[in-house]
Amino acid sequence: MTATLEREIKLRFDSPEAARAAVIEAGATPVRGRRLQEDCLLDTADDLLRRRGLALRVRMESGKSLLTFKGPVQPSAMKLREELETIVGDGTLMLRILEELGFQIWFRYQKYREELALEDVIVAIDETPVGTFVEIEGGERSIAVFAGALGRTPGDYLVESYRSLFVRYCEERGLPPTHMLFDDE
């Protein structure tokens, strides 16, 4: 299990190709290849976690699964919150156990992610059903320096969750926000 204080921002890009070119030009090198991630957010029937600003997630990708707990977002110019994460042997079974304990999936979302790194930042290029985003995670100064190398300023920082970005996308198009899945799902 790892317990960390997660600090991150997202930046919107026009395409995965544009994001990849910019990130590589800024000096990042690949560490994990492109793969599909499926995330399931869970809560109790009375929304106990969401009411407290907490998140419980099971992520499944390439035969590997993670169980993640996220604490409330703390005041910061960047998204800052405690994150507890551990590898799970079987994500589908973990979901079943959590459901038996009274949790239910309230939001599913998918993205194709590849990861790159430069010094103490991890850079993820995320292709989602609602657009392409570069997520930069690390120390506050390093995030700002890397974002600057991409030609971005704090005014470009997105600190919303993918759920919030999806809801806004749906509202702008008059669509009901259900799950953020690729069309073939």
N, CA and C of each residue as an Amber inpcrd file, in Angstrom:
protein
   555
   0.8420000  -1.1790000   0.0000000   0.0000000   0.0000000   0.0000000
   0.8810000   1.2340000   0.0000000   0.4510000   2.2420000  -0.7420000
   1.1450000   3.5170000  -0.7040000   0.1880000   4.5850000  -0.2130000
   0.6730000   5.4630000   0.6350000  -0.1070000   6.6020000   1.1120000
   0.6700000   7.8510000   0.7350000   0.0430000   8.7060000  -0.0210000
   0.7290000   9.9110000  -0.4610000  -0.2290000  11.0860000  -0.4560000
   0.3600000  12.2490000  -0.5480000  -0.4120000  13.4550000  -0.7740000
  -0.3160000  13.7050000  -2.2720000  -1.4110000  13.4580000  -2.9750000
  -1.4370000  13.5740000  -4.4310000  -1.6620000  15.0390000  -4.8190000
  -0.8030000  15.5400000  -5.7080000  -0.9370000  16.9020000  -6.2350000
  -0.9170000  16.7860000  -7.7450000  -1.9310000  17.3520000  -8.4220000
  -2.0030000  17.2000000  -9.8690000  -2.8050000  18.3160000 -10.5100000
  -2.6090000  18.4360000 -11.8190000  -3.4350000  19.2910000 -12.6660000
  -3.7040000  18.5190000 -13.9550000  -4.7200000  18.9680000 -14.6660000
  -4.9870000  18.4550000 -16.0110000  -4.9000000  19.6250000 -16.9720000
  -4.4760000  19.3520000 -18.1920000  -4.4470000  20.3350000 -19.2680000
  -5.1550000  19.7190000 -20.4670000  -6.0140000  20.4860000 -21.1150000
  -6.7340000  19.9760000 -22.2830000  -5.8660000  20.1320000 -23.5300000
  -5.8970000  19.1110000 -24.3970000  -5.1970000  19.1430000 -25.6820000
  -6.1730000  18.7810000 -26.7930000  -5.8630000  19.2060000 -28.0030000
  -6.7550000  18.9590000 -29.1420000  -6.7780000  17.4970000 -29.5750000
  -5.6680000  16.7740000 -29.3560000  -5.6050000  15.3880000 -29.8030000
  -4.5200000  14.6490000 -29.0280000  -4.5870000  13.3240000 -29.0150000
  -3.5150000  12.5560000 -28.3700000  -2.1610000  12.8170000 -29.0330000
  -2.1630000  12.9770000 -30.3500000  -0.9120000  13.2020000 -31.0750000
  -0.2820000  14.5400000 -30.6700000  -1.1130000  15.5900000 -30.5480000
  -0.6110000  16.9000000 -30.1310000  -0.0830000  16.8370000 -28.6970000
  -0.7870000  16.1300000 -27.8310000  -0.3520000  15.9990000 -26.4390000
   0.9760000  15.2570000 -26.3660000   1.0710000  14.1390000 -27.0630000
   2.2870000  13.3230000 -27.0540000   3.4840000  14.1300000 -27.5610000
   3.3020000  14.8380000 -28.6790000   4.3980000  15.6260000 -29.2500000
   4.8560000  16.7020000 -28.2640000   3.9150000  17.3940000 -27.6270000
   4.2660000  18.4580000 -26.6860000   4.9900000  17.9080000 -25.4610000
   4.5020000  16.8030000 -24.9310000   5.0850000  16.2180000 -23.7220000
   6.5050000  15.7170000 -24.0000000   6.7040000  15.0840000 -25.1380000
   8.0450000  14.5910000 -25.4920000   8.9880000  15.7600000 -25.7670000
   8.4970000  16.7760000 -26.4540000   9.3230000  17.9590000 -26.7230000
   9.7240000  18.6580000 -25.4250000   8.8810000  18.5870000 -24.4030000
   9.1880000  19.1880000 -23.1030000  10.1930000  18.3550000 -22.3110000
  10.5720000  17.1760000 -22.8350000  11.6380000  16.3950000 -22.2130000
  11.2220000  15.1370000 -21.4810000   9.9430000  14.8260000 -21.4380000
   9.5050000  13.6170000 -20.7350000   9.8060000  12.3780000 -21.5630000
  10.0620000  11.2740000 -20.8790000  10.3380000  10.0060000 -21.5540000
   9.3010000   8.9650000 -21.1290000   8.9370000   8.0700000 -22.0500000
   7.9060000   7.0650000 -21.7510000   8.3110000   6.1310000 -20.6110000
   7.3270000   5.8130000 -19.7530000   7.5340000   4.8230000 -18.6900000
   6.5000000   3.7010000 -18.7330000   5.2880000   3.9720000 -19.2270000
   4.2580000   2.9330000 -19.3800000   3.4860000   3.2060000 -20.6540000
   3.2970000   2.1780000 -21.4490000   2.6210000   2.3060000 -22.7300000
   1.1270000   2.5310000 -22.6160000   0.5280000   2.8290000 -23.7430000
  -0.9070000   3.1140000 -23.8300000  -1.7050000   1.8510000 -23.5020000
  -2.6990000   2.0110000 -22.6130000  -3.5750000   0.8960000 -22.2540000
  -4.9130000   1.4430000 -21.7960000  -5.9330000   0.6010000 -21.8730000
  -7.2770000   0.9930000 -21.4560000  -7.3920000   0.8340000 -19.9450000
  -7.8900000   1.8750000 -19.2840000  -8.2020000   1.8070000 -17.8620000
  -9.7110000   1.9180000 -17.7020000 -10.2660000   1.0740000 -16.8650000
 -11.6720000   1.1960000 -16.4950000 -11.7330000   1.4470000 -15.0050000
 -12.3410000   2.5670000 -14.6440000 -12.4490000   2.9700000 -13.2500000
 -13.9020000   2.8870000 -12.8030000 -14.1090000   2.3950000 -11.5960000
 -15.4250000   2.3250000 -10.9890000 -15.3750000   3.0780000  -9.6680000
 -16.2140000   4.1040000  -9.5400000 -16.3370000   4.8260000  -8.2800000
 -17.4760000   4.2140000  -7.4900000 -17.2470000   4.0160000  -6.1970000
 -18.2340000   3.3630000  -5.3460000 -18.6440000   4.2710000  -4.2040000
 -19.8530000   4.0480000  -3.7130000 -20.3520000   4.7960000  -2.5660000
 -21.4720000   3.9770000  -1.9320000 -21.9130000   4.4320000  -0.7870000
 -23.0550000   3.8030000  -0.1220000 -24.3450000   4.3400000  -0.7430000
 -25.4490000   3.7120000  -0.4580000 -26.7390000   4.1280000  -1.0120000
 -27.0930000   5.5580000  -0.6100000 -26.6120000   5.9960000   0.5600000
 -26.9120000   7.3660000   1.0220000 -25.7890000   8.3540000   0.6890000
 -24.8920000   7.9850000  -0.2270000 -23.8210000   8.8710000  -0.6990000
 -22.9000000   9.3720000   0.4150000 -22.6180000   8.5300000   1.3820000
 -21.7910000   8.9260000   2.5200000 -20.4310000   9.4660000   2.0840000
 -19.7670000   8.7810000   1.1550000 -18.4350000   9.2180000   0.7470000
 -18.4900000  10.5530000   0.0120000 -19.3700000  10.6650000  -0.9670000
 -19.4650000  11.9170000  -1.7390000 -19.8390000  13.0930000  -0.8540000
 -20.7310000  12.8920000   0.0930000 -21.1150000  13.9900000   0.9930000
 -19.9260000  14.4770000   1.8060000 -18.9550000  13.6050000   2.0590000
 -17.7610000  13.9750000   2.8330000 -16.5910000  14.3800000   1.9310000
 -16.8130000  14.3860000   0.6070000 -15.7380000  14.7700000  -0.3180000
 -14.7030000  13.6820000  -0.5150000 -15.0790000  12.4320000  -0.2750000
 -14.1770000  11.2890000  -0.3700000 -14.4720000  10.4950000  -1.6330000
 -13.5030000   9.6710000  -2.0400000 -13.7040000   8.8080000  -3.2140000
 -13.1200000   7.4290000  -2.9460000 -13.8360000   6.4040000  -3.4110000
 -13.3790000   5.0240000  -3.3620000 -13.4500000   4.5010000  -4.7910000
 -12.3040000   4.0250000  -5.3010000 -12.2330000   3.6350000  -6.7070000
 -11.5700000   2.2720000  -6.8480000 -12.0990000   1.4870000  -7.7780000
 -11.4180000   0.2730000  -8.2380000 -11.0450000   0.5430000  -9.6900000
  -9.7520000   0.4080000  -9.9950000  -9.2490000   0.6180000 -11.3640000
  -8.7580000  -0.7240000 -11.8920000  -9.2010000  -1.0480000 -13.1080000
  -8.7540000  -2.2840000 -13.7600000  -8.0880000  -1.9300000 -15.0780000
  -6.9130000  -2.5240000 -15.3050000  -6.1760000  -2.2780000 -16.5430000
  -5.1930000  -3.4180000 -16.7970000  -5.2010000  -3.9380000 -17.9900000
  -4.2020000  -4.9230000 -18.4160000  -3.9650000  -6.0270000 -17.3920000
  -5.0330000  -6.5860000 -16.8370000  -4.8880000  -7.6780000 -15.8840000
  -4.4380000  -7.2520000 -14.4980000  -4.3240000  -5.9620000 -14.2490000
  -3.8980000  -5.4420000 -12.9480000  -5.0270000  -4.5890000 -12.3910000
  -5.2090000  -4.6230000 -11.0890000  -6.2570000  -3.8120000 -10.4650000
  -5.7070000  -3.0910000  -9.2490000  -6.2830000  -1.9200000  -8.9890000
  -5.8970000  -1.1020000  -7.8410000  -7.1500000  -0.6850000  -7.0850000
  -7.0530000  -0.6590000  -5.7740000  -8.0890000  -0.1130000  -4.9130000
  -7.5370000   1.2000000  -4.3750000  -8.2940000   2.2910000  -4.5500000
  -7.8130000   3.6160000  -4.1650000  -8.8560000   4.3300000  -3.3280000
  -8.3880000   4.9270000  -2.2360000  -9.1950000   5.8170000  -1.4130000
  -8.6040000   7.2030000  -1.5480000  -9.4630000   8.2100000  -1.7910000
  -8.9990000   9.5870000  -1.8940000  -9.7150000  10.4260000  -0.8420000
  -8.9180000  11.1870000  -0.0990000  -9.4720000  12.0780000   0.9190000
 -10.0520000  13.3310000   0.2870000 -10.5570000  14.2290000   1.1130000
 -11.1480000  15.4620000   0.5790000 -10.0820000  16.3340000  -0.0910000
 -10.5050000  17.0970000  -1.0910000  -9.6020000  18.0260000  -1.7670000
  -9.2520000  19.1280000  -0.7850000  -7.9420000  19.4270000  -0.7010000
  -7.4500000  20.4530000   0.2100000  -7.2370000  21.7630000  -0.5420000
  -7.3010000  22.8850000   0.1530000  -7.1070000  24.1800000  -0.5050000
  -5.7250000  24.2660000  -1.1650000  -5.7130000  24.5910000  -2.4470000
  -4.4640000  24.6830000  -3.2030000  -4.7970000  25.1850000  -4.6050000
  -3.7910000  25.7630000  -5.2870000  -3.9750000  26.1770000  -6.6830000
  -4.0380000  24.9510000  -7.5900000  -3.5860000  23.8200000  -7.0690000
  -3.6080000  22.5540000  -7.7980000  -4.5060000  21.5980000  -7.0130000
  -4.9130000  20.5200000  -7.6460000  -5.7290000  19.5300000  -6.9310000
  -4.8040000  18.8130000  -5.9490000  -5.1690000  18.8340000  -4.6790000
  -4.3340000  18.2830000  -3.6170000  -5.2140000  17.4790000  -2.6750000
  -4.8810000  16.1780000  -2.5220000  -5.6450000  15.3430000  -1.6030000
  -4.8370000  14.1150000  -1.2240000  -5.1570000  13.5450000  -0.0690000
  -4.5200000  12.3090000   0.3590000  -4.9970000  11.1680000  -0.5250000
  -4.0710000  10.2590000  -0.8560000  -4.4220000   9.1020000  -1.6620000
  -3.8040000   7.8610000  -1.0350000  -4.6410000   6.8640000  -0.7860000
  -4.2070000   5.5550000  -0.2870000  -4.5130000   4.5530000  -1.3850000
  -3.5030000   3.7860000  -1.7970000  -3.7040000   2.8920000  -2.9380000
  -2.9700000   1.5770000  -2.7050000  -3.6240000   0.4860000  -3.1350000
  -3.0060000  -0.8270000  -3.0180000  -3.3850000  -1.6840000  -4.2210000
  -2.4960000  -2.5760000  -4.5830000  -2.7580000  -3.5200000  -5.6750000
  -3.7470000  -4.5700000  -5.1910000  -4.6740000  -4.9330000  -6.0630000
  -5.6880000  -5.9400000  -5.7670000  -5.5220000  -7.0600000  -6.7850000
  -5.5670000  -8.2970000  -6.3280000  -5.3760000  -9.4320000  -7.2230000
  -6.4600000  -9.5910000  -8.2790000  -7.7090000  -9.2570000  -7.9550000
  -8.8310000  -9.4650000  -8.8650000  -9.8150000  -8.3080000  -8.6870000
  -9.8230000  -7.3760000  -9.6260000 -10.6710000  -6.1960000  -9.5240000
 -12.1490000  -6.5130000  -9.5160000 -12.5680000  -7.4810000 -10.3310000
 -13.9760000  -7.8550000 -10.3930000 -14.4270000  -8.4400000  -9.0600000
 -13.5880000  -9.2850000  -8.4620000 -13.9060000  -9.8550000  -7.1520000
 -13.9140000  -8.7600000  -6.0830000 -12.9760000  -7.8080000  -6.1590000
 -12.9470000  -6.7020000  -5.2020000 -14.2400000  -5.9040000  -5.2780000
 -14.7350000  -5.6480000  -6.4930000 -16.0110000  -4.9460000  -6.6440000
 -17.1400000  -5.7280000  -5.9780000 -17.1400000  -7.0270000  -6.1700000
 -18.1840000  -7.8830000  -5.5700000 -18.1230000  -7.8270000  -4.0470000
 -16.9140000  -7.8850000  -3.4830000 -16.7560000  -7.8070000  -2.0260000
 -17.2870000  -6.4720000  -1.5160000 -16.9130000  -5.3900000  -2.1930000
 -17.3670000  -4.0640000  -1.7670000 -18.8930000  -3.9430000  -1.8820000
 -19.4640000  -4.5330000  -2.9190000 -20.9240000  -4.5190000  -3.0560000
 -21.5790000  -5.2940000  -1.9140000 -20.9990000  -6.4190000  -1.5290000
 -21.5340000  -7.2030000  -0.4070000 -21.4430000  -6.4220000   0.9020000
 -20.4910000  -5.4920000   0.9840000 -20.3260000  -4.6570000   2.1800000
 -21.2000000  -3.4030000   2.1440000 -22.0070000  -3.2520000   1.0950000
 -22.9370000  -2.1320000   1.0390000 -22.5460000  -1.0000000   0.1000000
 -21.4400000  -1.1550000  -0.6100000 -21.0510000  -0.1460000  -1.5930000
 -21.6480000  -0.5100000  -2.9450000 -21.8830000   0.5040000  -3.7640000
 -22.3710000   0.2600000  -5.1130000 -21.6310000   1.1710000  -6.0810000
 -21.4930000   0.7110000  -7.3140000 -20.8660000   1.5270000  -8.3480000
 -21.8440000   2.6390000  -8.7170000 -21.3880000   3.8740000  -8.6240000
 -22.2660000   4.9860000  -9.0200000 -21.7590000   5.6870000 -10.2820000
 -20.4950000   5.4370000 -10.6560000 -19.9690000   6.0340000 -11.8780000
 -18.8270000   5.1790000 -12.4100000 -18.9210000   4.8570000 -13.7080000
 -17.8450000   4.1430000 -14.4080000 -17.2860000   5.0740000 -15.4660000
 -15.9630000   5.0300000 -15.6320000 -15.3590000   5.8130000 -16.7020000
 -14.1380000   5.1090000 -17.2550000 -13.9060000   5.3450000 -18.5450000
 -12.7950000   4.7100000 -19.2430000 -11.8840000   5.7660000 -19.8390000
 -10.6360000   5.3800000 -19.9740000  -9.6820000   6.2260000 -20.6800000
  -8.5320000   5.3540000 -21.1440000  -7.9220000   5.7760000 -22.2500000
  -6.6580000   5.1910000 -22.6640000  -5.5860000   6.0790000 -22.0720000
  -4.6340000   5.4780000 -21.3670000  -3.5950000   6.2530000 -20.6780000
  -2.2240000   5.7180000 -21.0630000  -1.3110000   6.6630000 -21.2890000
   0.1090000   6.3280000 -21.3620000   0.8240000   7.2790000 -20.4320000
   1.9280000   6.8100000 -19.8440000   2.6260000   7.6210000 -18.8540000
   4.0630000   7.8700000 -19.2580000   4.4910000   9.0950000 -18.9690000
   5.8570000   9.5370000 -19.2160000   6.3460000  10.1910000 -17.9260000
   7.6310000  10.4340000 -17.8450000   8.1750000  11.0460000 -16.6290000
   9.3120000  11.9970000 -16.9760000   9.4790000  12.9810000 -16.1200000
  10.6210000  13.8940000 -16.1800000  10.9010000  14.3110000 -14.7540000
  12.1010000  13.9910000 -14.2930000  12.5110000  14.2760000 -12.9180000
  11.4480000  13.7720000 -11.9490000  10.8120000  14.6700000 -11.1790000
   9.8570000  14.1730000 -10.1760000   8.3910000  14.3650000 -10.5790000
   8.1170000  14.4670000 -11.8910000   6.7230000  14.5170000 -12.3240000
   6.3930000  13.2840000 -13.1550000   5.1810000  12.8180000 -12.9740000
   4.6200000  11.7730000 -13.8190000   3.5960000  12.4680000 -14.7030000
   3.6870000  12.2180000 -15.9870000   2.8110000  12.8610000 -16.9560000
   1.9950000  11.7680000 -17.6330000   0.6740000  11.8940000 -17.5460000
  -0.2150000  10.9240000 -18.1820000  -0.9160000  11.6040000 -19.3450000
  -0.9280000  10.9360000 -20.4820000  -1.7290000  11.3830000 -21.6170000
  -2.9780000  10.5200000 -21.5950000  -4.1100000  11.1680000 -21.3510000
  -5.3760000  10.4690000 -21.2050000  -6.2920000  10.7800000 -22.3790000
  -6.6670000   9.7410000 -23.0990000  -7.6600000   9.8540000 -24.1740000
  -8.9780000   9.3940000 -23.5740000  -9.9400000  10.3140000 -23.4750000
 -11.2250000   9.9990000 -22.8650000 -12.3480000  10.2030000 -23.8780000
 -13.5380000   9.7160000 -23.5820000 -14.6730000   9.9770000 -24.4690000
 -15.0290000  11.4590000 -24.5880000 -14.4950000  12.3050000 -23.7000000
 -14.8030000  13.7430000 -23.7390000 -13.5860000  14.5990000 -24.0850000
 -12.5270000  13.9810000 -24.5920000 -11.3710000  14.7530000 -25.0210000
 -10.0580000  14.1920000 -24.5160000  -8.9930000  14.8730000 -24.9160000
  -7.6370000  14.4790000 -24.5460000  -7.1090000  15.4180000 -23.4650000
  -6.5290000  14.8250000 -22.4370000  -6.0010000  15.5960000 -21.3140000
  -4.5980000  15.1080000 -20.9800000  -3.7640000  16.0350000 -20.5540000
  -2.4630000  15.6940000 -19.9990000  -2.5750000  15.9480000 -18.4990000
  -2.3320000  14.9130000 -17.7200000  -2.3860000  15.0350000 -16.2660000
  -0.9550000  15.0310000 -15.7580000  -0.6070000  16.0410000 -14.9830000
   0.7480000  16.1670000 -14.4440000   0.6600000  16.0300000 -12.9340000
   1.4250000  15.0880000 -12.3860000   1.4020000  14.8210000 -10.9550000
   2.8220000  14.9060000 -10.4170000   2.9700000  15.5440000  -9.2640000
   4.2850000  15.6760000  -8.6420000   4.2880000  16.8140000  -7.6510000
   5.4890000  17.4120000  -7.4800000   5.6130000  18.5590000  -6.5890000
   5.0590000  19.8100000  -7.2470000   4.6090000  20.7570000  -6.4330000
   3.9610000  21.9630000  -6.9580000   4.8630000  22.7240000  -7.9330000
   6.1070000  22.9390000  -7.5440000   7.0180000  23.6870000  -8.4210000
   7.2820000  22.9200000  -9.7100000   7.5150000  21.6230000  -9.6080000
   7.7960000  20.8070000 -10.7900000   6.6150000  20.7590000 -11.7480000
   5.3980000  20.7050000 -11.1990000   4.2030000  20.7200000 -12.0470000
   4.1350000  22.0390000 -12.8070000   4.3530000  23.1510000 -12.0920000
   4.2900000  24.4740000 -12.7220000   5.3650000  24.6150000 -13.7990000
   6.5770000  24.1190000 -13.5280000   7.6640000  24.1980000 -14.5160000
   7.3130000  23.3700000 -15.7510000   6.8120000  22.1600000 -15.5540000
   6.4780000  21.3090000 -16.6980000   5.3120000  21.8940000 -17.4930000
   4.2990000  22.3940000 -16.7910000   3.1730000  23.0240000 -17.4900000
   3.6780000  24.2160000 -18.3070000   4.6060000  24.9880000 -17.7450000
   5.2000000  26.1090000 -18.4740000   5.9370000  25.6510000 -19.7120000
   6.6340000  24.5080000 -19.6120000   7.3550000  23.9540000 -20.7720000
   6.3760000  23.5330000 -21.8680000   5.1310000  23.2710000 -21.4900000
   4.0880000  22.9390000 -22.4630000   3.3970000  24.2040000 -22.9890000
   3.8730000  25.3650000 -22.5320000   3.2770000  26.6220000 -22.9670000
   1.9980000  26.9710000 -22.2330000   1.8060000  26.4050000 -21.0570000
   0.5750000  26.6130000 -20.3010000   0.8510000  27.4240000 -19.0360000
  -0.1870000  28.1000000 -18.5690000  -0.1060000  28.9240000 -17.3620000
  -1.1360000  28.4150000 -16.3490000  -1.0920000  28.9190000 -15.1010000
  -2.0940000  28.4880000 -14.1160000  -3.5330000  28.7090000 -14.5820000
  -3.7760000  29.6440000 -15.4550000  -5.1200000  29.8570000 -15.9810000
  -5.6230000  28.6890000 -16.8200000  -4.7050000  27.8410000 -17.2810000
  -5.0710000  26.6650000 -18.0800000  -5.3020000  25.4230000 -17.2170000
  -4.9300000  25.4770000 -15.9370000  -5.0100000  24.3000000 -15.0820000
  -6.4740000  23.8870000 -14.8830000  -6.7240000  22.6160000 -15.0470000
  -8.0070000  22.0160000 -14.7000000  -7.7760000  21.1830000 -13.4500000
  -8.5710000  21.3990000 -12.4340000  -8.4160000  20.6210000 -11.2010000
  -9.6490000  19.7550000 -10.9310000 -10.5720000  19.7280000 -11.8810000
 -11.7760000  18.9180000 -11.7310000 -11.4600000  17.4410000 -11.9520000
 -12.3270000  16.6060000 -11.4220000 -12.2420000  15.1660000 -11.6610000
 -12.7580000  14.8670000 -13.0630000 -12.4780000  13.6610000 -13.5480000
 -13.0490000  13.2690000 -14.8380000 -14.5730000  13.2330000 -14.7560000
 -15.1280000  12.8810000 -13.6270000 -16.5830000  12.8960000 -13.4570000
 -17.1200000  14.3090000 -13.6800000 -16.5050000  15.3100000 -13.0560000
 -16.9540000  16.7000000 -13.2080000 -16.8080000  17.1760000 -14.6460000
 -15.7060000  16.8340000 -15.2940000 -15.5070000  17.2180000 -16.6950000
 -16.5640000  16.5630000 -17.5860000 -16.9120000  15.3090000 -17.2810000
 -17.9320000  14.5860000 -18.0380000 -19.3120000  15.2230000 -17.8550000
 -19.6500000  15.5740000 -16.6190000 -20.9510000  16.1960000 -16.3530000
 -21.0570000  17.5160000 -17.1150000 -19.9930000  18.3250000 -17.0920000
 -20.0150000  19.5990000 -17.8230000 -20.1760000  19.3570000 -19.3220000
 -19.4480000  18.3770000 -19.8540000 -19.5430000  18.0120000 -21.2710000
 -20.9860000  17.6560000 -21.6280000 -21.6230000  16.8450000 -20.7990000
 -23.0100000  16.4320000 -21.0580000 -23.9670000  17.6160000 -20.9650000
 -23.7850000  18.4710000 -19.9580000 -24.6560000  19.6460000 -19.8000000
 -24.5600000  20.5530000 -21.0200000 -23.3500000  20.7670000 -21.5330000
 -23.1490000  21.6340000 -22.6950000 -23.8360000  21.0890000 -23.9430000
 -24.0940000  19.7750000 -23.9810000 -24.6880000  19.1350000 -25.1520000
 -26.1160000  18.6680000 -24.9070000 -26.6500000  18.9510000 -23.7270000
 -28.0050000  18.5340000 -23.4050000 -28.1570000  17.0280000 -23.2860000
 -27.1000000  16.3480000 -22.8490000 -27.1200000  14.8930000 -22.7080000
 -27.2370000  14.5050000 -21.2440000 -27.8660000  13.3700000 -20.9520000
 -27.9120000  12.9180000 -19.5580000 -26.5490000  12.3290000 -19.1570000
 -25.9880000  12.7630000 -18.0310000 -24.6980000  12.2010000 -17.6010000
 -24.9000000  10.8240000 -16.9690000 -24.4470000   9.8040000 -17.6380000
 -24.5530000   8.4430000 -17.1070000 -23.1400000   7.9760000 -16.7400000
 -22.5450000   7.1680000 -17.6020000 -21.1760000   6.7100000 -17.4050000
 -20.3280000   7.2090000 -18.5720000 -19.0490000   7.4900000 -18.3180000
 -18.1510000   8.0000000 -19.3610000 -17.4040000   6.8120000 -19.9880000
 -18.0580000   6.2330000 -21.0010000 -17.5280000   5.0400000 -21.6370000
 -17.3650000   5.2990000 -23.1380000 -16.4410000   4.5840000 -23.7500000
 -16.2830000   4.6910000 -25.1950000 -17.5000000   4.0530000 -25.8720000
 -17.8230000   4.4820000 -27.0660000 -19.0320000   4.0620000 -27.7800000
 -19.2020000   2.5580000 -27.9050000 -18.1040000   1.8210000 -27.9820000
 -18.2200000   0.3770000 -28.1830000 -18.6210000  -0.3600000 -26.9170000
 -18.7960000   0.3580000 -25.8220000 -19.2130000  -0.2980000 -24.5720000
 -20.7110000  -0.3500000 -24.5100000
